[in-house]
Amino acid sequence: MRRANPIWTKLDRYIAGMFLKSFFTMIGVFCVIAVVFDLMENIGDLIGNAAPLGETAVYYISFCFHFGNLLSGFIVFLTIIWFTSRIAQRTEVIAMLSGGMSFGRFMRPYFVAATVLVSLTLLVSHWILPQANARKVDFEFQYVHKDFHISDQHLYREVAPGTIDYFRSVSVDRLTGYRFQHEQWRPDGTLGQRIIAAKATWMPEDSTWRLINARVRDFAPDGTERLHYTTRLDTALVMRLDDFGTRAELTSTMTTPRLRTHIEATQAKGIPVAGLVLELLSRTSTPFAIYVMTLLGVSIAARKQRGGMGAHLFAAVLVGFAYVFTSKLITVYAASVALPEGFFLSQRGLLVVAAWLPNLLFALLGLLIHAKAPK
């Protein structure tokens, strides 16, 4: 009586173990290289700002979490190409397939190991990485990148119900916004007050705003109005500078539940949230790219060919850069495009498609290559 093939064999343990061991070795090497380059670039700022040694060490540990998560899919791809190429060039893959193993069965330990990495990366992306980024960003704010600029112009915000403020541009370094306009609307929809000023500067010592060359127009409920000019007006307004812009790095410090709450609060102020929604969606779509890279990597590297590992690594670099470029192109376009009236997709639906489309496109490429892989 023929014995059934075991679900998990010694060969499976060998492939999955080598995959995971090679991945963590390679990600460690990449992190060390990245830390060295970052340290060389910022050593002047760290010394000039007297960064403590202990905090610097914690910063670079958090930096490794950030960098490793950012490149996890690409490093998985390189790991598979490197490891599988070696066993393919030694004709071990041919021996396995010649012994009756199907190509799908050969790929099983790869996907088991990939599932471990996907699960770990999901946990890191949604919970661990935001906490690591909080330490990283706090250190950068204090000792590395202190400047903060809001590059957008024509910024309208409803800072409170019925209160709409506008700046043409904002310089956070100077705590100043230019071409300021303030409107206060009554519950019945009539305008109660409008203030127009050349600039508005936040005065932290008094917790007030200083308006320069201001024109104040008050509208009474009966329709009469009063207008007066002043060269300087110190007044308390409910707006804050962070109503008009937030450092992009700060969103990476929020765990997923907190980021969802932040998106809802930001959207309620009338601030565009496409970038925030893409950040939220990418925390799930990016880890699943590991499955796509596993399919691509095994299908490419399992074939023994002239040029050996060098040809496989060259193909890995091309595919990896193509994936990153495609992903950035799609997400940037999705974040900035304005949908026409009656379009079959909502803005949120478009962002979901943009977050997952690179994975879908390269999964189709992987299936095509897999169909032509040695069987």
Residue pairs with C-beta under 8 A, 6 or more apart in sequence:
11 96
11 109
12 108
12 109
12 112
13 109
15 109
15 110
15 113
16 109
16 110
16 112
16 113
18 83
19 79
19 80
19 83
19 109
19 110
19 113
19 114
20 113
20 116
20 117
22 79
22 82
22 83
23 75
23 76
23 79
23 113
23 117
26 75
26 78
26 79
26 82
27 68
27 71
27 72
27 75
30 67
30 68
30 71
30 75
31 63
31 64
31 67
31 68
34 63
34 64
34 67
35 60
35 63
35 64
38 60
38 63
39 46
39 60
42 144
45 51
45 143
45 144
46 56
46 143
46 144
49 142
49 143
49 144
50 143
51 139
51 142
51 143
55 139
55 143
56 139
56 143
58 135
58 139
59 135
59 136
59 139
59 140
61 132
62 132
62 133
62 135
62 136
62 139
63 136
65 124
65 128
65 129
65 132
65 133
66 129
66 132
66 133
66 136
66 252
68 75
69 121
69 124
69 125
69 129
69 286
72 117
72 121
72 286
72 287
72 290
73 286
73 289
73 290
73 292
73 293
73 323
74 293
74 320
74 323
74 324
76 114
76 117
76 290
76 293
76 294
76 297
77 293
77 296
77 297
77 316
77 319
77 320
78 313
78 316
78 320
79 297
80 110
80 293
80 294
80 297
80 298
80 301
81 297
81 300
81 301
81 309
81 312
81 313
81 315
81 316
82 309
82 313
83 301
84 93
84 297
84 298
84 301
84 302
84 312
85 301
85 308
85 309
85 312
85 313
86 309
87 93
88 94
88 301
88 302
88 303
88 304
89 304
89 308
89 309
91 304
93 106
93 302
93 304
93 374
94 304
94 374
96 106
97 103
97 106
97 374
97 375
102 375
103 302
103 370
103 373
103 374
103 375
106 298
106 302
107 294
107 295
107 298
110 294
110 298
111 291
111 294
114 290
114 291
114 294
117 287
117 290
118 287
118 288
118 290
118 291
121 286
121 287
121 290
122 283
122 284
122 287
125 283
125 284
125 286
125 287
126 255
126 256
126 283
126 284
127 255
127 256
129 252
130 252
130 253
130 254
130 255
130 256
130 258
130 259
131 253
131 255
133 249
133 252
133 253
134 253
137 247
137 249
137 250
137 252
137 253
140 249
147 173
148 172
148 173
148 247
149 171
149 172
149 173
150 169
150 170
150 171
150 172
150 244
150 245
152 245
153 168
153 169
154 166
154 168
155 166
155 167
155 168
155 169
155 170
155 177
155 244
155 245
156 164
156 165
156 166
156 270
157 164
157 165
157 166
157 239
157 243
157 244
157 269
157 270
157 271
158 164
158 268
158 269
158 270
159 165
159 237
159 238
159 239
159 240
159 243
159 269
160 238
162 184
162 185
162 186
162 187
163 182
163 183
163 184
163 185
163 238
163 239
164 182
164 183
164 185
165 180
165 181
165 182
165 183
165 237
165 239
165 243
166 179
166 180
166 181
166 182
167 177
167 178
167 179
167 180
167 200
167 244
168 177
168 178
168 179
169 177
169 178
169 179
170 176
170 177
170 178
170 241
170 244
170 245
171 177
171 178
172 241
172 245
174 201
175 201
175 202
175 204
175 241
176 199
176 200
176 201
176 202
177 199
177 200
177 201
177 241
177 244
178 198
178 199
179 198
179 199
180 195
180 196
180 197
180 198
180 199
180 200
180 211
181 194
181 195
181 196
181 197
182 193
182 194
182 195
182 196
182 237
183 191
183 193
183 194
183 195
184 191
184 192
184 193
184 194
185 191
185 192
186 192
186 221
190 219
190 221
191 219
192 218
192 219
193 216
193 217
193 218
193 219
194 216
194 217
194 219
195 211
195 214
195 215
195 216
195 217
196 214
196 215
197 211
197 212
197 213
197 214
197 215
197 233
198 212
198 213
198 214
199 211
199 212
199 213
200 209
200 210
200 211
200 212
201 209
201 210
201 212
202 209
202 210
202 241
203 209
203 210
203 234
206 234
207 236
208 234
208 235
208 236
209 234
209 235
209 236
209 237
209 239
210 232
210 233
210 234
211 230
211 232
211 233
211 234
211 235
212 231
212 232
213 229
213 231
214 229
214 230
214 231
214 232
214 233
215 227
215 228
215 229
216 227
216 228
216 229
216 230
216 233
217 225
217 226
217 227
218 225
218 226
218 227
219 225
220 226
243 269
248 275
251 259
251 262
251 275
251 276
251 279
252 279
254 262
256 280
256 283
259 276
259 279
259 280
260 280
262 276
263 273
263 276
263 277
263 280
266 273
266 276
267 273
274 334
274 335
274 336
274 347
274 351
275 335
277 348
277 351
278 331
278 334
278 335
278 351
278 354
278 355
281 351
281 352
281 355
281 356
282 331
282 355
284 355
285 355
285 356
285 358
285 359
288 359
289 323
289 358
289 359
289 362
291 363
292 359
292 362
292 363
292 366
293 323
293 362
295 363
295 366
295 367
295 370
296 319
296 362
296 365
296 366
296 369
297 316
298 370
298 373
299 366
299 369
299 370
299 372
299 373
300 312
300 315
300 316
300 319
300 369
301 312
302 373
302 374
303 373
303 374
305 311
319 362
319 365
323 358
323 362
326 358
326 361
326 362
327 358
330 354
330 357
330 358
331 354
331 355
333 354
334 350
334 351
334 353
334 354
335 351
335 354
337 350
339 345
339 346
339 347
339 350
345 353
